[in-house]
Amino acid sequence: MKKELYYTEEKQPTAVLVAVSNHQQTAEQTQEYLDELAFLAETMGIKTLKSFTQKLDKIDPRTFVGKGKLEEVSNYVKQYEVDMIIFDDDLSTSHVKNLDRELKDCLVIDRSLLILQIFMKRAKTAQAKTQVELAQYQYMLPRLTNLWTHHSRQRGGIGMKGPGETELETDKRIIRDKISLLKKKLEKLDKQSHVRRKSRDRMVRVALVGYTNVGKSTLMQVIGKADVFAENKLFATVDSTVRKMVLYNIPFLLTDTVGFIRKLPTTLIESFKSTLDEIVEADILLHVVDISHDSFEEQIDVVNKTLAEIGAQDKTNILVFNKIDQFTNKEYPPFEEDNPPSTIAEWKQLYMGKDEKAIFISAIQKENIEELRKVLFEEVSKKFYEIFPNHEKYDYNQLWFTEDKKQES
C-alpha cells in the first residue's frame, strides 16, 4: 500500500527533489529552481533530505529521468525510508504510472501539485478555497487512474482537505460532476466580487504585484498601517486584501494580491481569474521586487509574462525594489563579458536610466518609504483628478509630512 500524505505532528514528512537540466537551463539555474522547490516543500512542513539532478537533451518519456538516475534515487529512498519524491516539472500520466511501478512505496508528486497543496492550506475565503479546489480537481482528473485506486489507497493532500479524501472520489464521473458544481459556485462568487469591484469604480485602485515572498504584504502594512498577514514563506497571501488609503486627502484603494512564481500551474491561473481581475482592473501597479535575490531580474520577467497573460501589461507600473537592507555587493570575474551592476547605486542608475519609475526601499526597515509615498501620490493624483477634475489640487513638495507627527497617510 502506498504511503498516505497525512502525517501527525510527531512525524515530519521527508522528501527528495528531482530536476532535469537541458541546453536551455544551466546547472546554476537548475540548482536555483531546486532551492525554490525546497522552500515550497518547507512551506508545507516537508523536510528535504537530498536533491538529484540530471542533464538530458529531453525528458525521458517513460520515467522523466534516465534509468541510471532513477535507480540512484530509488536506492536512496529505500535506504533512508523517504516519504515522497518531488519533481520540479509537471509529470505526465505515463510518468506517474511508470514511476509508481518503479518506486513502489514512495509517493511521487510534482511541482504543480505541491503548489496546489500550499494554496489550499493558505486559502481563507470561500472564493479562494473554491478556486483552489477547482484547480486541484482539474489537475487530477487526467491523472485519476494513477492517483487513486479503489479500495487500496488514498492519494490526497499534504495535511489538507480536498481531492483524494474519500474513496468515492475515485470515480471519474463524480469528479467531473464536482468540477461542474465548483464552476457554478465560482460563477456565483465571481458575480458577487464583480459587484463589489463595480462599487469602487469611482476610486483610484492600486494593486501590489510581484513574485512570491518579495515583501508585498509587509509593504502594505507599512504604507497604510494595514493589519495584513505577512510571513517569510512562499504564498503567505492567497486571498486578495483591499484597504482604503488616504494620501493628503487623496483617497485610493490598495490591494495586496497573490504572488506569482515560475511554472505556476495553468489550472490555478484559470481558477484564480476573478482574483487576478483585481490586478486587471487596477489603475496603478506597484511591482515589488526582492533585489536581494540573485535572480530578481528573472523574477521580474516571470511577473511581466504573467501580467501579459492576464492582459495587465499596459498599466501604469512602478517598480519597487525591496529589501535593499539585505542586498550584498556582487563581485564578478574580470574576464566575464557584460557584467551586471554590482551595487545598489549601479542598479539605480540602470533602472532609472531606462525612464522607468523605480524606487529602492526596505519595507521592513522603513527605508525610503517617504520617497515611495511621493511617487505613489503623484501617480494616484493623476488618476484621481481625471475622475474628479474639480477637486482641490495638492503639490506634494508643499505638503508637510513627518512620521513623528503621525499624519495620516
N, C-alpha and C positions, 0 to 999 in steps of 0.2 A: 504494500500500500504506500502511496506517495505521502510524503510529509505534508502536513497542512500549514497554512500561512497564519495560524493562530497560536500565539505564544503567551505564556504567563509572564508577569513582571520579573520573576526569578530567572527566566531563560531568555537571554537576548539572542535573537536570530543572527546567524553568521552568513556571510556571502563571499564569493569570489567574483571578480569582474572580468569580462572578456571583451576585447575590441580588436578590430582589424584595421590596419593602415594600408593605404594604397598610394599610387603616384600622385593623387590629388590631396593627400593628407600626410604631412610629415610625422616623424616619430614623436617630435615635441608636441605637435598638435594632438596626436593620439593620447599622449600622456596627460595633457591638459583636460581633454574630454573625459578621461578616466577619473581624474581628480574631481571633476564636477559630478560624475556619476557616483563617486564615493560620498560626496556631500549630499546628493539626493538620497542615497541609502541611509546616511546618518540622520537625515531629517525624519526618516521613517523608523528610526531606532534600530537600524541594522548595522552590525559591525563588519567592516570589510577586512578580510584576512590577507588577501593577495590579489594582484591584478595580472592578467595574462594578455599579451598582445601577439599578433602575427601579421607579417607583411604579406599581402596577397594582391595580385593584379585584379582579382574579382572574388566576390564572396562565394564560398563553396555552396552549390545549390542544394546539397544534401544536409550538411551539418554546420553550415555557416563558416566554421574554421576547418583546417585540414585534419586528416586522420591522426597524424602525429601529435598535433597540438591538442586535439580533443582527448587523446589518451593521457597526455600530461595533465590536463585539467581534471579528468576523471580520477586519476591516481591520487592527486592532491585532495580532492573532495572526499574520497574514501578514507584516506589516511587521517584527516582531521575532522571527519564527520560534519562537513559543511552543510548547512541547511538549504542554500539556494545558490544558483548561478545567475548573474545578471549580465545580459549582453547590452552593449552600448548602442546597438542599432535594432530596428524592428526585425523580428523573426517572422518568417512566412509560416503558413500552416504546415508545410512539409518539414521545415526546420524544427518546429516544436515537436512534431510527431517523431522524427528520427532522433532528436536529442533526448526525448523522453525514453525511447527504447534503449539508447546507449547509456544514459546516466542513471537509470533505474530510480533509486530512492531520493534523488536530489531534485528539488523544484527548479524549473527553468523559467525565467521571465525576461522581458526586455525593457529597454529604457522607457518606452511609451507606457507600458503597464505600471511601472514604478511611479511615473509622474501622475498617472490617473489615480493611483492609491493615495498619493500625497494630497492631490486636490480634494479627494473625498474626505480625507482626515481634516483638512483645513476649512472646508466649506461650512458656513454657519447659517446662511439664509436659505429659505425654501427654494428660491430660484437657483442659487449656486449648487445646492445639493441635487436638484433635478437635472441641471446641466451636466454635472459630473456623472451622475448615474446613467444618463442617456449616452454619454460618451463611452462609458465602460461597456454597456451592452452592445453598442455599435462596434466597438473594438473587438469584443469577444465573440460575436456571432459567427464570423467566418472561421474562428479558431475553436468553435464549440466542441467539435468531435474530440479534439486533443486536450482541451482544458477541463472538460467534465466527462466522467464516465458513470453510468447508472450503477448504484449500489456498491461503488468501490471507494471513491474518494471525493473530497470536496476541494475545489480549486477556487479560492476567492481572493479576499484582500488581506493585506498585512494589517491585522488589527482593525479591520473595517467592516461595516455592514454594507453589503451591496451584492453584485452578481456573484454567484457561487455559494451563497449562504445556505441554500436548501437544495435537496436533490430534485425537487420539482422543476427547478430552473434549468435542468439539463435538456429539456425538450425544446427544440428549435422553434416550434410553433408558439410556445409560451413566451420565449424570449422575444420573438417578433411582435407578439401582442403587447408585451411590456414596453417595447420601443414605441409602438404606436400610441399607447396610453401616455407615456412620458412626453412625447412630442405634443400631444393635445394639451397636457398640463402646462408645458413650457410655453405654448402659444398663448394660453390664458395669462400666465405670469408676465410674458413679454408685453402683452397689451396693457397690463397694469403699469409696467415700467415705462412704456411709451407715454402713457397718460401723465405719469409723474414728470417725465422729461419735458413734455409739452408745456406743463405748467411753469417751467423755468425758461421759456422762450425769451422772456424779456430780461433775462440775466446773462451777463457775460460768464462763459464757462471755461475753466482752466482744468486740464487733466494732467496728472503726473503719469508719465510713461517711462519705461526703461526695462533693462534686463532685470531678472530676479535678483534680489539681495543686493541692490545698489544703494539702498537707503531712502526709498521714496516715502515710506511711512514715517520714518524719522524726520524727514524734511517737512512733511505735512504737520507733524507735531510742532516743529519749530516755527514755521510760517504763521500758522493760525492757532497755535496753542491748542490743537485739537487732540482729543483723547482717542487715538487710534492705536491699534496693536502693532508693535514693531519688535522683530526678533531677528537675530543673526542666523537665520535658516532660510533655505530656498522656499519660495511661495508662502511667506508668512502671511501675505494678504491674497485671498482668493476672491472675497466679496468686495465689490466697489463700495467705497466710503465717500459720501458727499458732505461737505461742510460749507456753510455760508461764511465768507470772509469780508472784511472791510479794510481797505487801504485808503486812509484820508478821505473818508466819506464816499469812496467809490466801492460799491458792493460787487461781489462776484462769487461764483461757486467754484470750489476747489475739490477735485475728485481724485482719490487715490485708487489706482486700478491694478489689476493682476499683472505681475511681472512676466516678461517674455523669456524664452530660453531657446537655445538651438535644438533642433529636432523635436519641436513641440508637436504632439500628436494632432493630426488633421481633424480627427473626430472631436477633439477638445476645442479647437478653434471654431468649428462649426457650431458646437453646442453652446459656446460662450458668445455667440454673435450678439445677443442682446446686451450682454455686459460690455462687450467691446464697442457697442454703439455709443457708450459714454465718451469714448475717445473720438469716434467718427463725428459726433455732434458737438464736440468741444470747439471753442473759438481759438484757444491757445494751448499748445502742448509744452509742458516742461519735461524735456527729455533728460532724465537723470542718468549720469554715467559714473561708474566706480573707477576713477582714474588710477587708483592704486592697484587695480587688476592688470596683470601683464598683457592680457588680450582685450583690453577695453575697446580698442578700435573694431575688432571683430564683433564684439557685443553690440556696438553702435550699428554695424551693418545688419546684424540679426534683427534688431528692433526696427530699423528703417525698412527692411524687407517685409516684416510683419505688418507695419503700418501701411505699406503699399498694397499688401494683400487685402486689407480691410477698407482701402480707399481713403486713408487719412494722411497720405504723404504730402499733401499741399497745404497743410495747416501752418499757421504761424508757429515756429518751432524755436524754443530757447534751449540751448544745450547747457545743462547744469552739471559741471564736473565736480562730483562729490568726493569726500574722503581725501582731501589734499593733505590732511594731517598724517595719513598712513602712506603717502607716496614716498618712495625712495628713489634717489637719482640712479639712473642706469649707466653702466659703462659698457661700451661696445668695442670689439677688437678693431684696431686701426685699419685693418685690411678689408673690413666689411664695407660694401657699397651701399649708398642710400641709407645711412644710419638714421633712425628716427630720433626725435628730440629726446634728451636725457634728463631734463629738468622741468619743473613746473613752469618756469619763466619761458622756456623754449616752446612748451606746448601752448602756452597762452599766445605767444607770438604767432604760432602756426594757425591756430583756430580763429583768433581774432583777425588775422590777416586774410582769412577766407571770406571776409564780410559776413560772417555768421554771428548770431547773438550767442555768446559763450560767456558763462560765469564760472569761476572756480571757487568752491566753497568747502567747508567742513560742517555738515549739519550737526554732528554730534558735539563739535567744539564751538558751534555757532560763529564760525569764522566767515567773514564776507557776506553774512546774511543781509546786511543793510544794502549792499550792492545789488544783491538779487532782488530785494524788495523794490529798489529803484527801477530796474529793468522791467520787472513784472508790473509795477504801477504804470509805467509808460505804455506798455502793450495793452493792459486792461483798459486804460483810459481811452485809447484809440477806439477800441470796440464799444466801450460804454457810450462815448459821445456820438457814435453812429446810431445808437439806439435812442439816446436822449440828447439831442443836439442843443437843447436849451438849458441843460443842467450847468450849474456853476462850475467853471473850469479851474483846475489847480496846476500850478507849476511846481514840480517836485523839488526843485532847487530852492524854492522859497518856503518849503514846508519844514517845520521844526520837528525833529523826532529823536528821542533817545530812549534806550532800553531802561535807563534809570527811572524815567518818569512813567514808564509802562503805558505809554499812549496806545490805545487800541490799534492793532494792525492786523 
